[in-house]
């Protein structure tokens, strides 16, 4: 009989000792532990020149995209989500963006607050986890006045951001603050009137509402660009510094597995769906040609990346940012010809 070498025997004994150390007296593993569930508050930072932009997660909500999207057959929509390994209803991100220019702290949208149930309304936790307090916000800019973008403005009749000036396109204010529009609005968006009016009330009473018209510089480095269609005053915000740009585009996209490949697909919540389609195509083409970063309210968190032309030339693709620990500015974008 061949006996194992002294070295081999030592290795066997070491394995036995290691296995024994991982089990209790009855042989059960100490590694067994209860599942915790949930996620950490969501934030992610990028640099745009000298400006720091932090994506903030408000949570997610399930939407039946095969029922809400128009301009494509429901089975084709379901197929696109299957190919993206996403079940329906689609778990959809709600995102906001905090812009630190070095002299001003600007928040783009405020999340849903308590308007949509327990899976949303987490923006404040994300904001605090990112190292900021709501009292530090100097300016709030709203992409549009749907409830998932304005619900986080107020709580119990008080301003959540007591020191902030609230900037909203006048076209959206005129539409969403008009009771006559509320009475004839589709049921799917009717609740946004009440939420917006309730959320804006404390800022109006405090003299902290600053409407604007058209393309407007909100603060140095943050510029409003009108993109009407999804709502009458839907607005994108360009963050610009040292030749770099990030476009926070609000609700240009709701369903990334479908709308990048086919920008003509619209959603039931559009006030003017053909205008929204036109703006989406225009924004996609510009982002693909110029190579700037984009940030979307309903792109998968952290919701930042680039738009590229599809290989077949018939649509577009979303290229998410690569996780980075050093947050260095991106290289200058190529100049379009």
URDA-V118125 format. One record per residue. N is the residue number from 1. RES is the residue in one letter. SS is DSSP state (h for helix, s for strand, l for the rest). PSI is psi in radians with two decimals (999 if undefined). Layout:
[[N & RES & SS & PSI] [N & RES & SS & PSI]]
This chain:
[[1 & X & l & 2.32] [2 & X & l & 2.10] [3 & X & l & 2.54] [4 & X & l & 2.64] [5 & X & l & 2.85] [6 & X & h & -0.67] [7 & X & h & -0.72] [8 & X & h & -0.72] [9 & X & h & -0.68] [10 & X & h & -0.67] [11 & X & h & -0.68] [12 & X & h & -0.81] [13 & X & h & -0.65] [14 & X & h & -0.72] [15 & X & h & -0.74] [16 & X & h & -0.76] [17 & X & h & -0.71] [18 & X & h & -0.76] [19 & X & h & -0.70] [20 & X & h & -0.62] [21 & X & h & -0.32] [22 & X & l & 0.01] [23 & X & s & 2.72] [24 & X & l & -3.01] [25 & X & l & -0.56] [26 & X & l & 0.02] [27 & X & l & -0.02] [28 & X & l & 2.55] [29 & X & s & 2.34] [30 & X & l & -0.37] [31 & X & l & -0.31] [32 & X & l & 2.26] [33 & X & l & 2.68] [34 & X & l & 2.63] [35 & X & l & 2.46] [36 & X & l & -0.68] [37 & X & l & 2.98] [38 & X & l & 3.06] [39 & X & l & 2.81] [40 & X & l & 2.71] [41 & X & l & 2.41] [42 & X & l & 2.13] [43 & X & s & 2.67] [44 & X & s & 2.37] [45 & X & s & 2.53] [46 & X & s & 2.78] [47 & X & s & 2.38] [48 & X & s & 1.66] [49 & X & l & -2.11] [50 & X & l & 0.06] [51 & X & s & 2.34] [52 & X & s & 2.23] [53 & X & s & 2.19] [54 & X & s & 2.09] [55 & X & s & 2.37] [56 & X & s & 2.28] [57 & X & s & 2.29] [58 & X & s & -0.07] [59 & X & s & -2.83] [60 & X & s & 2.83] [61 & X & s & 2.57] [62 & X & s & 2.28] [63 & X & s & 2.37] [64 & X & l & 1.40] [65 & X & h & -0.49] [66 & X & h & -0.25] [67 & X & h & -0.49] [68 & X & h & -0.54] [69 & X & s & 2.52] [70 & X & s & 2.79] [71 & X & l & 0.05] [72 & X & l & 2.63] [73 & X & l & 2.45] [74 & X & h & -0.68] [75 & X & h & -0.62] [76 & X & h & -0.65] [77 & X & h & -0.78] [78 & X & h & -0.67] [79 & X & h & -0.73] [80 & X & h & -0.69] [81 & X & h & -0.65] [82 & X & h & -0.74] [83 & X & h & -0.45] [84 & X & l & 0.12] [85 & X & l & 0.64] [86 & X & l & 2.13] [87 & X & l & 2.84] [88 & X & l & 2.47] [89 & X & l & 2.61] [90 & X & s & 2.22] [91 & X & s & 1.98] [92 & X & s & 2.28] [93 & X & s & 2.58] [94 & X & s & 2.10] [95 & X & s & 2.57] [96 & X & s & 2.95] [97 & X & s & 2.26] [98 & X & s & 2.17] [99 & X & s & 2.03] [100 & X & s & 1.82] [101 & X & l & -0.12] [102 & X & l & -0.46] [103 & X & l & -0.37] [104 & X & l & 2.54] [105 & X & s & 1.99] [106 & X & s & 2.19] [107 & X & s & 2.20] [108 & X & s & 1.89] [109 & X & l & 2.85] [110 & X & l & 0.10] [111 & X & l & -3.05] [112 & X & l & -0.24] [113 & X & l & -2.30] [114 & X & l & 0.35] [115 & X & l & -0.28] [116 & X & l & 0.27] [117 & X & l & -3.07] [118 & X & l & -0.26] [119 & X & l & -0.14] [120 & X & l & -3.08] [121 & X & l & 0.46] [122 & X & l & 0.16] [123 & X & h & -0.71] [124 & X & h & -0.68] [125 & X & h & -0.70] [126 & X & h & -0.71] [127 & X & h & -0.82] [128 & X & h & -0.68] [129 & X & h & -0.53] [130 & X & l & -0.07] [131 & X & l & 0.23] [132 & X & l & 2.80] [133 & X & l & 2.62] [134 & X & h & -0.47] [135 & X & h & -0.33] [136 & X & h & -0.26] [137 & X & l & 2.17] [138 & X & l & -0.67] [139 & X & s & 2.49] [140 & X & s & 2.27] [141 & X & s & 2.39] [142 & X & l & 2.23] [143 & X & l & -0.67] [144 & X & l & 2.93] [145 & X & l & 0.51] [146 & X & l & 2.69] [147 & X & h & -0.55] [148 & X & h & -0.05] [149 & X & h & -0.34] [150 & X & h & -0.25] [151 & X & h & -0.44] [152 & X & h & 0.09] [153 & X & h & -0.65] [154 & X & s & 2.73] [155 & X & s & 2.23] [156 & X & l & 0.68] [157 & X & l & 0.09] [158 & X & s & 2.64] [159 & X & s & 2.23] [160 & X & l & -0.50] [161 & X & l & 1.45] [162 & X & l & -0.34] [163 & X & l & 0.14] [164 & X & l & 2.54] [165 & X & s & 2.34] [166 & X & s & 2.11] [167 & X & s & 2.17] [168 & X & s & 2.46] [169 & X & s & 2.34] [170 & X & h & -0.57] [171 & X & h & -0.65] [172 & X & h & -0.71] [173 & X & h & -0.83] [174 & X & h & -0.61] [175 & X & h & -0.89] [176 & X & h & -0.29] [177 & X & l & 0.14] [178 & X & l & 1.97] [179 & X & h & -0.52] [180 & X & h & -0.66] [181 & X & h & -0.65] [182 & X & h & -0.71] [183 & X & h & -0.55] [184 & X & h & 0.16] [185 & X & l & 2.64] [186 & X & l & 2.62] [187 & X & h & -0.61] [188 & X & h & -0.37] [189 & X & h & -0.03] [190 & X & h & -0.62] [191 & X & h & -0.46] [192 & X & h & -0.48] [193 & X & h & -0.90] [194 & X & h & -0.74] [195 & X & h & -0.81] [196 & X & h & -0.75] [197 & X & h & -0.69] [198 & X & h & -0.69] [199 & X & h & -0.62] [200 & X & h & -0.43] [201 & X & h & -0.89] [202 & X & h & -0.52] [203 & X & h & -0.66] [204 & X & h & -0.78] [205 & X & h & -0.56] [206 & X & l & 0.01] [207 & X & l & 0.53] [208 & X & l & 0.25] [209 & X & s & 2.26] [210 & X & s & 1.58] [211 & X & s & 2.69] [212 & X & s & 2.82] [213 & X & l & 2.25] [214 & X & l & -2.82] [215 & X & l & 2.17] [216 & X & s & 2.39] [217 & X & s & 2.07] [218 & X & s & -0.95] [219 & X & s & 2.85] [220 & X & l & 2.16] [221 & X & l & -0.17] [222 & X & s & 2.05] [223 & X & s & 2.30] [224 & X & s & 2.35] [225 & X & s & 2.02] [226 & X & s & 2.33] [227 & X & l & 1.12] [228 & X & l & 2.61] [229 & X & l & -1.09] [230 & X & l & -0.75] [231 & X & l & 2.90] [232 & X & l & -0.52] [233 & X & l & 0.39] [234 & X & l & 2.36] [235 & X & s & 2.35] [236 & X & s & 2.74] [237 & X & s & 2.15] [238 & X & s & 2.17] [239 & X & s & 2.09] [240 & X & s & 2.34] [241 & X & s & 2.30] [242 & X & l & 0.78] [243 & X & l & 0.01] [244 & X & s & 2.72] [245 & X & s & 2.46] [246 & X & s & 2.30] [247 & X & s & 1.94] [248 & X & s & 1.88] [249 & X & l & 0.24] [250 & X & l & -2.19] [251 & X & l & 0.65] [252 & X & l & -0.61] [253 & X & l & 2.35] [254 & X & l & -0.58] [255 & X & l & 1.55] [256 & X & h & -0.59] [257 & X & h & -0.27] [258 & X & h & -0.85] [259 & X & h & -0.39] [260 & X & l & -0.80] [261 & X & l & -0.58] [262 & X & l & 1.58] [263 & X & l & -0.21] [264 & X & l & -0.20] [265 & X & l & 2.26] [266 & X & s & 3.12] [267 & X & s & 2.67] [268 & X & l & -0.39] [269 & X & l & -0.08] [270 & X & l & 2.31] [271 & X & l & -0.73] [272 & X & l & 1.63] [273 & X & h & -0.61] [274 & X & h & -0.62] [275 & X & h & -0.70] [276 & X & h & -0.72] [277 & X & h & -0.78] [278 & X & h & -0.78] [279 & X & h & -0.67] [280 & X & h & -0.83] [281 & X & h & -0.73] [282 & X & h & -0.78] [283 & X & h & -0.77] [284 & X & h & -0.85] [285 & X & h & -0.73] [286 & X & h & -0.78] [287 & X & h & -0.68] [288 & X & h & -0.68] [289 & X & h & -0.68] [290 & X & h & -0.32] [291 & X & l & 0.29] [292 & X & l & 2.82] [293 & X & s & 2.60] [294 & X & s & 2.72] [295 & X & s & 2.20] [296 & X & l & 2.50] [297 & X & l & -0.51] [298 & X & l & 0.34] [299 & X & l & 2.70] [300 & X & l & 2.30] [301 & X & l & 2.42] [302 & X & l & 0.16] [303 & X & l & 0.46] [304 & X & s & 2.54] [305 & X & s & -2.75] [306 & X & s & 2.79] [307 & X & s & 2.26] [308 & X & s & 2.61] [309 & X & s & 2.40] [310 & X & l & 2.68] [311 & X & l & -0.57] [312 & X & l & -0.04] [313 & X & l & 0.07] [314 & X & l & -0.15] [315 & X & l & -2.67] [316 & X & s & 2.97] [317 & X & s & 2.59] [318 & X & s & 2.27] [319 & X & s & 1.78] [320 & X & s & 2.70] [321 & X & l & 2.62] [322 & X & l & 2.35] [323 & X & l & 2.35] [324 & X & l & 2.46] [325 & X & l & -0.22] [326 & X & l & -0.18] [327 & X & l & 0.59] [328 & X & l & 2.64] [329 & X & l & 2.58] [330 & X & l & 2.73] [331 & X & l & 2.76] [332 & X & l & 2.45] [333 & X & l & 2.60] [334 & X & l & 2.56] [335 & X & l & 2.22] [336 & X & l & 2.57] [337 & X & l & 999]]
